[in-house]
């Protein structure tokens, strides 16, 4: 595709504006570590919520999502939520966001001191979490780089590595200079652009009248939401190798559901964890995550509209790679509109990328440099070192991306290999009092070793086979580590439980907290949190189904899901909104 000079000018102006915004925010962001990484913990919930909406929408993820929907149809709703773990978003809203903000820490690794108390064992736990997070962030950046490369090949007509370098450079400028202030302000702008772009695409998709054509040309099962054990005959023949594992749909969903249980209970472990720490209070963190849950619908509007437009505008013979439908549709748009939409899609990419860069730098500075290597340096000097760390993280992610040729492989390697290491230990850390700091560090190290050995020993098997083995193996390892080591002291556990009030296996600690007058004897919040988790999951699924069904012309299904969403919203108003923490609730740092 050859872009018109007008389109190039629109994109160039947008990229230049973002870079200048980072320069403008530099003085405010570099006042200290708290300002640089957490924006002074003074971000209003609505700003944080709008910022987070765009951070869950990126070019690579949307291209992979369109590809999945193109191949499996409505059943992609199940695959994305259960198999890819997208249900995690609504559980932030239900309880995770307020739990995290109550800790008052700066990083995911530092949180271990709140849970386990000070000491050598906690230091091991913190180090294990920091190493994991650094590895995960580099894999995240590699995944982003693959998406950028495939997009650049189609839209800009340049090599994958060239596209990655251009985008990484621009984002690197405003994140490195502007810190988390740069992330928040640019992401709000990018959220607005994404919503406008999704609306434009939706109107174009409806006007095209291609919805009926899709349903007529695809197998009947493609347009049905009900999950099945196996997809229709001929699926594998018409699908690229990277998507053929979806043919065994039932086993895949079962394996994904087993993994997803631990995914939602473990909570966030990347940039989203840090997002909640920037909120003014636990209440604001929960409200921001509620905005995320609703705003996440824009991703489904965007992907569904692109799918319909792809069928309408493209010759079926030209769609040899479903992941490239989005850039191919972009090539069919008129001059000017193409440039605007390209800016929107770049906004979607950058909003995710900037948050990842910021949190990676935070881990390097707070959990490695400041703690072990360069003690005594001023905060301004540490901020400069963080800027260097941001650039280094981009280079590492770019280098790793060369090992992948398609988006879905990069994504599934990241979530099913790297993320699985932390799922069971993090779940136990939140929900079982008996799990101690040395047990956490031991479980992380042993789980990582187990997964590496399993990957070496068992190759060529689909994730529906390996995923249950991986999760079960990590579960056994973590249970063993828990019983071979001591829990944290009772005073530490009581303080943690009274502050956070998580549900799970906290019996002895809960009784002690009640005896000390720190928790009401009839405390119902843990049970309410569980209820809100279940309700919000159905609510999120409904919000995703509405645009997908609607843009495919399935009006009855869309109306039914809209009705379900309205009813669930009314219930959640009572069970979730009215039970949110008080506005003046104190957190660990006394704010």
Secondary structure as UniProt FT lines:
FT   HELIX           5..29
FT   TURN            30..31
FT   HELIX           33..38
FT   HELIX           39..41
FT   HELIX           45..55
FT   HELIX           59..72
FT   HELIX           73..75
FT   HELIX           76..78
FT   HELIX           79..83
FT   TURN            86..87
FT   HELIX           88..91
FT   HELIX           92..96
FT   HELIX           97..101
FT   TURN            102..103
FT   TURN            108..110
FT   HELIX           111..116
FT   HELIX           120..155
FT   HELIX           160..208
FT   HELIX           211..217
FT   HELIX           220..223
FT   TURN            233..235
FT   HELIX           236..238
FT   HELIX           241..247
FT   HELIX           249..266
FT   HELIX           271..277
FT   HELIX           282..295
FT   HELIX           297..313
FT   HELIX           316..318
FT   HELIX           322..324
FT   HELIX           325..330
FT   TURN            331..332
FT   TURN            335..336
FT   HELIX           337..362
FT   HELIX           363..373
FT   TURN            375..376
FT   HELIX           379..401
FT   TURN            402..403
FT   HELIX           407..413
FT   HELIX           414..418
FT   HELIX           420..431
FT   TURN            433..434
FT   HELIX           437..457
FT   HELIX           463..484
FT   HELIX           490..500
FT   HELIX           507..515
FT   TURN            516..517
FT   TURN            521..522
FT   HELIX           525..551
FT   TURN            552..553
FT   HELIX           555..575
FT   HELIX           577..579
FT   TURN            583..584
FT   TURN            588..589
//
